[in-house]
């Protein structure tokens, strides 16, 4: 899988949100022969009712704003378009076998791709590694220029249950305030095999800033 045909991003998350839902529609996915069950947040959930959808994949549960549109494709675990006007803005979840490479190697390839692929339109970035009891998480934030417009790329990379995941959001820099909170909500409502991938009460054992250029 060429995970780097599109870009990446980060935000440290501090809030935990749970979601209630009711069944609405089914969407076939080219990822496999299964059906993605689409459900909707209800008033019992802590996310705004009517404004969020939950996509129940075979092993993952992904919660995104209702106005984002599911993209039927077969290269990534999940993808959504943020709007119909800006094709450079999108949400994406990448999943691959973790034995293929670890999180640090993945970030090294990603950083190299951004530096070369954007032809100098790669402004600044921050990268932090955080070690929890059950995993290491890499959070990155990139500021780039795409089609003469400033964009932010948030990315969270981690390994879980023998798989490496990257959760990625790309959006216009001018809208950073609105998308920060949306990204937080997505991370803390991301389930793997019916368990939350991130625990707000999880104990941080260690954390450090990473210089991606020295990996």
C-alpha positions as CSV (number, residue, x, y, z in Angstrom):
1,X,0.0,0.0,0.0
2,X,1.3,3.4,-0.9
3,X,0.1,5.4,2.1
4,X,1.8,8.6,1.0
5,X,-0.2,9.6,-2.1
6,X,-1.9,11.9,0.3
7,X,-0.7,14.0,3.3
8,X,-0.9,13.8,7.2
9,X,-1.3,15.5,10.8
10,X,-1.6,16.0,14.8
11,X,-3.2,17.3,18.0
12,X,-2.8,16.3,21.6
13,X,-6.1,15.2,22.9
14,X,-7.5,16.1,26.3
15,X,-11.2,15.3,26.3
16,X,-13.1,12.0,26.3
17,X,-16.4,11.7,24.6
18,X,-18.8,8.7,24.3
19,X,-21.4,8.2,21.7
20,X,-24.9,6.8,21.6
21,X,-26.3,5.8,18.2
22,X,-29.2,4.3,16.2
23,X,-29.0,2.4,13.0
24,X,-29.6,4.4,9.8
25,X,-28.0,3.0,6.6
26,X,-25.6,0.4,5.2
27,X,-22.7,1.3,2.9
28,X,-20.8,-1.3,0.8
29,X,-17.1,-0.9,0.9
30,X,-14.5,-1.9,-1.7
31,X,-12.1,-2.6,1.2
32,X,-13.6,-6.1,1.4
33,X,-16.9,-7.9,0.9
34,X,-18.4,-6.7,4.2
35,X,-20.9,-4.0,4.8
36,X,-20.1,-0.8,6.7
37,X,-23.0,-0.1,9.1
38,X,-23.6,3.6,9.4
39,X,-25.2,4.8,12.6
40,X,-26.1,8.2,13.9
41,X,-25.4,9.9,17.2
42,X,-28.5,10.3,19.4
43,X,-29.3,12.6,22.2
44,X,-27.9,10.0,24.7
45,X,-24.4,10.5,23.3
46,X,-22.1,13.3,24.4
47,X,-21.4,14.4,20.8
48,X,-23.9,16.8,19.3
49,X,-27.0,14.7,18.3
50,X,-27.7,14.7,14.6
51,X,-24.2,16.1,13.8
52,X,-22.1,12.9,13.9
53,X,-22.1,9.5,12.2
54,X,-20.6,6.3,13.3
55,X,-19.2,3.9,10.7
56,X,-19.0,0.3,12.0
57,X,-16.3,-1.6,10.1
58,X,-15.6,-5.3,10.8
59,X,-12.9,-4.5,13.4
60,X,-13.0,-0.7,13.8
61,X,-15.6,1.9,14.7
62,X,-15.0,5.4,13.3
63,X,-17.0,8.5,14.3
64,X,-16.9,11.5,12.0
65,X,-19.0,14.7,11.5
66,X,-22.2,13.9,9.7
67,X,-21.5,16.5,7.0
68,X,-18.3,14.7,5.9
69,X,-18.9,12.3,3.1
70,X,-17.7,8.7,3.0
71,X,-15.5,8.0,0.0
72,X,-15.8,4.5,-1.6
73,X,-12.3,3.4,-2.4
74,X,-10.0,0.4,-1.9
75,X,-6.6,1.8,-0.9
76,X,-7.2,2.8,2.7
77,X,-9.2,1.5,5.6
78,X,-11.4,4.5,5.6
79,X,-11.7,7.9,3.8
80,X,-14.1,10.8,3.9
81,X,-14.3,14.1,2.0
82,X,-14.7,17.2,4.2
83,X,-16.6,19.1,1.5
84,X,-17.3,18.9,-2.2
85,X,-15.5,22.1,-3.1
86,X,-12.0,21.5,-1.7
87,X,-10.6,18.2,-2.9
88,X,-7.4,18.7,-0.9
89,X,-9.2,18.5,2.4
90,X,-10.0,15.0,3.7
91,X,-10.1,12.5,6.6
92,X,-8.3,9.2,6.3
93,X,-7.5,6.1,8.4
94,X,-4.6,3.9,7.2
95,X,-4.1,0.4,8.5
96,X,-1.3,-2.0,7.7
97,X,0.4,-5.0,9.3
98,X,2.8,-3.7,12.0
99,X,5.5,-6.2,11.2
100,X,6.0,-4.4,7.9
101,X,7.4,-1.5,9.7
102,X,7.2,0.2,13.1
103,X,5.7,3.7,13.8
104,X,9.1,5.4,13.8
105,X,10.0,4.0,10.3
106,X,6.6,4.9,9.1
107,X,7.1,8.5,10.2
108,X,10.5,8.6,8.6
109,X,9.0,7.6,5.2
110,X,6.1,10.1,5.7
111,X,8.4,13.0,6.5
112,X,10.6,12.2,3.5
113,X,7.5,12.0,1.2
114,X,6.3,15.4,2.4
115,X,9.7,17.1,2.0
116,X,10.1,15.8,-1.5
117,X,6.5,15.6,-2.7
118,X,5.6,19.2,-1.8
119,X,8.6,20.7,-3.6
120,X,9.6,23.1,-0.8
121,X,6.0,24.0,0.2
122,X,6.5,22.3,3.6
123,X,6.7,25.1,6.2
124,X,6.9,23.8,9.7
125,X,6.0,20.8,11.8
126,X,5.9,19.4,15.3
127,X,6.2,15.8,16.3
128,X,5.8,14.2,19.8
129,X,6.1,10.5,20.9
130,X,4.1,9.4,23.9
131,X,4.6,6.1,25.7
132,X,1.6,4.6,27.5
133,X,1.3,1.2,29.3
134,X,0.0,-0.5,26.1
135,X,1.4,1.4,23.2
136,X,3.6,4.2,21.8
137,X,1.7,7.0,20.0
138,X,3.3,9.5,17.6
139,X,1.4,12.8,17.1
140,X,2.5,15.2,14.3
141,X,1.3,18.5,13.0
142,X,2.5,19.7,9.6
143,X,1.9,23.1,8.0
144,X,2.1,22.9,4.2
145,X,1.1,24.7,1.0
146,X,-1.0,22.8,-1.5
147,X,-2.2,24.5,-4.7
148,X,-1.1,27.9,-3.3
149,X,-3.2,27.5,-0.2
150,X,-2.1,26.9,3.4
151,X,-3.1,23.6,4.9
152,X,-2.6,21.8,8.2
153,X,-2.1,18.0,8.4
154,X,-2.9,16.3,11.7
155,X,-1.6,12.7,12.1
156,X,-1.7,10.2,14.9
157,X,0.3,7.0,14.3
158,X,0.2,4.0,16.7
159,X,0.4,0.2,16.8
160,X,-2.4,-2.0,18.2
161,X,-3.3,-5.7,17.9
162,X,-0.4,-6.4,15.4
163,X,-1.5,-3.5,13.1
164,X,-0.1,0.0,12.5
165,X,-2.7,2.7,12.2
166,X,-2.5,6.3,11.0
167,X,-5.4,8.7,11.6
168,X,-5.0,11.7,9.3
169,X,-6.9,14.9,8.8
170,X,-6.0,17.6,6.2
171,X,-7.8,21.0,6.2
172,X,-7.2,24.7,5.4
173,X,-5.1,26.4,8.0
174,X,-7.6,29.2,8.4
175,X,-10.1,26.7,9.9
176,X,-7.7,25.2,12.5
177,X,-10.0,26.1,15.4
178,X,-13.0,24.2,14.2
179,X,-11.0,21.1,13.0
180,X,-9.0,20.8,16.2
181,X,-12.0,19.9,18.2
182,X,-13.4,17.6,15.5
183,X,-10.1,15.7,15.5
184,X,-10.1,15.3,19.2
185,X,-13.6,13.9,19.1
186,X,-12.6,11.4,16.4
187,X,-9.6,10.1,18.3
188,X,-11.4,9.5,21.5
189,X,-14.3,7.8,19.8
190,X,-12.1,5.4,17.7
191,X,-12.6,1.8,18.6
192,X,-10.6,-1.3,17.7
193,X,-12.3,-4.6,18.3
194,X,-14.9,-2.8,20.4
195,X,-12.4,-1.2,22.7
196,X,-11.4,2.4,22.7
197,X,-8.0,2.9,21.2
198,X,-7.3,5.9,23.5
199,X,-8.0,6.1,27.2
200,X,-8.2,9.6,28.7
201,X,-7.1,8.1,32.0
202,X,-4.2,6.2,30.5
203,X,-0.9,6.8,32.3
204,X,1.8,8.4,30.3
205,X,5.1,6.8,31.0
206,X,7.3,9.0,28.9
207,X,7.0,11.6,26.2
208,X,9.4,13.5,24.0
209,X,9.7,15.9,21.0
210,X,11.0,14.2,17.9
211,X,13.2,15.7,15.2
212,X,11.9,13.9,12.1
213,X,14.9,15.1,10.1
214,X,17.2,13.0,12.2
215,X,15.3,9.7,12.1
